[in-house]
């Protein structure tokens, strides 16, 4: 095993979870590469010094260029706002450094295309941070589908719903400005990534994107215009012929982590809810009619990436563990020299579907996703 110097751009909520993941991934998964936290970048030196001390980095900086160009930093995690992703990634790839970038890949499709081009031209390992698909439960569902346990898939329904903006009197923030920070930029990519992982490519979409609360308190006694979306629904047709429906919302009252999918096949069905992330519900249409029904399967050591955390079935994994699994995949990719799914190209595919959905909503017509590809 050998050490690898890690630099993280962004020291806030996501910067912390990535720092924690890199600090413990070697012990959890016995990875060949053992991360060393070299540098963290924040928006001010005061913040950078605070994050450095709190997370165990060797150095803090308020300039991402210092971090990217430091020879001690051998791999980079981008956990800053999406409008910054492109420039940082392009600079890192110019130096041949591997990059793990938080979703969405870029602030728009053009950014994503440029980032993919830079990644592939450099040959450096690249990966996008879609963490929810990495739960042992969802990894197991992908195995079940690959093994044909529920037959040919006929329908997929997925949602990513939360209620952090359900209160119309919640103040306007950066989250209410710009499409990249709205529901289609923030929540939708996770479930679109899930749909692609479970079902394969999306061929066409019919989208309906809406801003429910057009104004919010500005914190100074007035109102600020909301310039992005609160929720959206999408009818879709997958390339394999299956029908689908997706729903995304940040105003879904009562929902805290509604990353939910239901998959229907000719021989069975599967249900999953991230608020109960250590279980799936499986129905198979074999056996005695009197005993048929959905059965709950609790994750355990026989499911992917579970045993390194715990030897007890049903004890479960959590949100931080998803990021640790992600860190393991990133380090394994670097050690092998081959990028692991989801790559930047996979992240761009998500952005293309987002763009097609918004265009469909604007035109009130079905749109082919192929028309939004480079």
N, C-alpha and C positions, 0 to 999 in steps of 0.2 A: 504494500500500500504506500501511497505517497500523498503529500499535502497538495492542495490546489487553492490558490488565493482567490477569494470571492469579493467582489464589489457589488453593493446594492445601491441603486439610485432610487431614493425615496425612503424616508425613515418613519413614515406614519404607520397606520394600521397594517397595511400589507408589507411594508418594510420590516416591521417587527416579526410577522409570522414567517417570512422568508429567513430572517436572521435566526429565529428559533429553530426552524427546520434544518438549516445548514449546520447549526451547532450540534444537533443530535442525530442527524441522519446516518453518520458513520457508525455510531453505536447501535442504532436500531437495525440497520440493514447490512452492517459489515461491508460497506462499499469499498471498492478498490481505491477510490480517491477520497481523501479526508479533507473537508473544507476548513480553511482558515479565514476568519473574517478580517479582511484587510482594511476595507474602507467603506464608509457609508456617506451618501450625499444627501443633504437636505437643503431647504430654501434659504437658510441662514446658518452662520457659523455657530450661533448659540444653540440652535436645534441640532446641528450636526454633532456638536460636542456632547449634548445630552444623550442623543441616540448612541454615540460611540461608547459612552460610559455604561449606559443601560444594557446594551446588547453585546458588548464585548469586542467591538472592533478595535483595530490598532490605530485607526485614524479617521477623522471626520473632515468633510469638505462641503463648501456651498457651491462648488463648480463641478458639474458632472464630467467636464473635459479632463479635469485633474484626475478623477477616478479612472476614466476609460484609458487614459494614456499612461497610467502608472504601471510599470512592468511587473510589479508584485501582484497586480490584479490580473488573473489569468482567465476568469470567467465572470460574466456580468448578469445580474438580475435587474430588470427594469420594472420598478414598482412605483413609477411616477405617473402623473396624469397622461391620458392617451395622446394629447396633442404634442407631447414631448417624445413619444416613443420612436418616431422615425429618425430624427436627427441623432439620437443616442445610439440606436441600433446601427445606423449606417457608419458612424464613427468607429464603433466596436468591430464591425465586420471588416472595415478597412485595415484593421490591425490583426485580423484573423482570430478574434476572440469569440468563444461561444457565448450565446445570449439566450437567456430565459426571459421572455417578455410577458407581463401580465396582459390579460385580455381587456378590451378588444385589441387586436394586433396594432391597428392604426386608428387615427381619428376618422378616417374615411377609406374608401376603396383605393384611391390614388396613393395614399400613404402606405397601405398594405402592399400594393403592387411594388412600390419602390423598395420596401423592406424585404420582400421575397427576392427581388432581383439582387439586392446587396448580399443577402444571406447565401444565395445559390452561387453567386459569382465568387464569393470568398471561400466556399466549401466548408465553412465553420458550422459546428453544431448549432441548431436553432430549435426552440421549442416555445409554445404558447401556454400560459398558465391557466388551463381549464381544469380546476381542481375537483369539482363535484363529480365528474365522470370517473374519478379514480377511487371512489369508495369501493371496498371489497364487494359490496352488494351489487353495484352497477357493473363492475368488472365481471362478476359471476353471471349477470344477465346477458352480457355480450357473449359469454361462453355458451349459455343455453341457446341463444339465437343461432350461433354458428353451428351448434350441434343439431339444430332442427327440432328441438324438444317441443316447440309449440307449432310446428309445421310451417307452412308458407305464411308470411306476414301479410295481413290484409289492411291493417289500420294502426296508426300511431297517434296518440294524443299526448301532448306535453305542455307543461306550463312552468313558468318561473314567476312566482307571485310573492310579494312582500307588502308590508303596510307602513313603511317608514315615512311615506308622504300621504297617508290616508286622511290625515287631519288637514282640512282646507286652510286652517289658520297657521299651519307650520310655515316658518319663515323661508323666504327665498334664499338660496345659497348658490354656489357654483354648480350644484346638481340640477338647478332649474334653468341653466343657461347653456345653449348649444346642443345640437342633436347628439353629439358624441357622449354627452352626459345624461341623456334622457333614458327612458326605459329601453328603447331599441338599441342604444349604445351600451347600456350598463347591464341589464338583466337578460335581455334577449339572446346575446351571444352564448351564454351558458347552455340554454335549452336547445338552441340551434345546433351547437356542438354535440349535444347529447343525441339529437335526432339523426345527425350525420353518422355518429358512432354506431347507433343501433340499426339504422335503416339504409344508410348509404346516401348517395347524392339526391338533392332536391331538384326536380325538373322545372316546376312552375309554382307560382304563388299568387294568391289573391289576398291582399293585405288591407287592414283597416286600422289606422294609427290615429290616436286621439289625445288631445290635451284636455283633461277634464277641468282642472283648476288653472284658468288662464292668467290669474294674478295671485300673488302671495305677498304677505307683509314684508316690507323691506327693512324692518328693524328701526326705522326712523320716523314711524308714524304714517308712512305712505304705503303704496302698493308698487310692486315690481312686476313687469311682464314676464311670464314663463315662456321660454322660447324652445322648449322641447316637449316630449310626449310623456303622458302618465301611464297609458296602457295601449295595448295593441293585440289584435287577433289576426291569425293567418290560416286560411285554408291552403293546403299544399298538396301536390302530387309528387311522389318520389319517383326516381328514375326506374325503380323496380316495379312500378305500377301501383303500389300501395297508396292509399289515401291517408291524409294527415290533417291534424288541426293543432295549432300552437297558440298559446295565450301568454302574454307577459304583462305584469302590472306592478307598479310601486304604490298603488292605492287600494290594494286588496285587503280590506279591513279584516283583521284577525289572523292573517297569514304572516308568519315570521320567516320561514324558509320553505316556501312552496315550490320546490323543485320536484315536480311530480310527472311521472309518465305512466301510460297504460299502453300495452302492446297486445294486439289481438291477432291470433294466427288460426290456421285451419284445424289445429289439434290442441289448442290451449290458449292461455293468456297470462300476462304478467302485469303486476302493479307495483309501483314503488313511490314512496313519499320521503323526501329528504328530512322531514321532521321526525322520521323514524328510520334513520339512515342505516341502521344495522339489521334491516329485515327486508325481504321481498315477499310478495304474495304470488304464488304460482298455482295455476289451474291447468290440469291436463284432462283431456276428454277420454281417458281410458278407464278400465275398471268398472265396478258395479255402479249403476246409476244412483243407487241409494246412498253411495258414499262420495259422490262427486261434489266438489266445491273448492274454493280457494284455500290453500294451506299456507300458513306463515312459516317461512324459513329464516331462522336467525343465523347471521354470519358467525363464522368460527374459523379455527385453524385450517380447515380444508378449503377455504375461499382465498382468492388472490390477495396477497399483501396483508393478510390479517395476522398470521402467526408471529412475525417479528415484533408485534406490539403486545400480544397477549396469547397465553396458551388456553384460556378458558372460552369455550363457545358461549355466545350470547352476552359476553361482557362488553363488547362493542369498541368501536373507534370513534374519533371525533373530528372536528373541523381541522385542528392543527395537524392531525395525522394525515389528512388529505395532502397537505402541503409538504409533509415529510416524504410521502410517497412520490410526489412530484419532484422533489429534490433528488430522490434516489434515481428516478428515471433520467433526470438531467445529467447527473454524474455518471450514470452507466453509459449514456450516449457519448459523453465526452471521452470516457475511457475506451470505448470501442471505435470512436471516430465517426459513428453513424447516427444521424439525427433520429430521435424517436418520436412517434405520434404523440400529440399533435404538433406538427412542424409549423413554420411560418406560412407555408402554402395552405395548410389546413385552416389556419387562422384567417387567411385571406378568403377562403371559401365561405366562412361564416360572414365576413364583411360583405361579400357579394350578395348573399341571401338577404342581409339587412337592407342593402341598397335596393334590391329588387322589390322587397316588401314596401319600403317607403314610396318608391315610384309607383307601385301598384295602388297604394292608398291614394296617392295624388291623382292618378288617372282613372281610378275606379274600374280597373280592368285587370284580368289575369296577365301576369308577366312571366316570360321565360327567363330563368336564372342565367341561361347561356348568354343572353344578351348583355349581361353585366360582367362577363368574364373578359380578361385581357386577351 
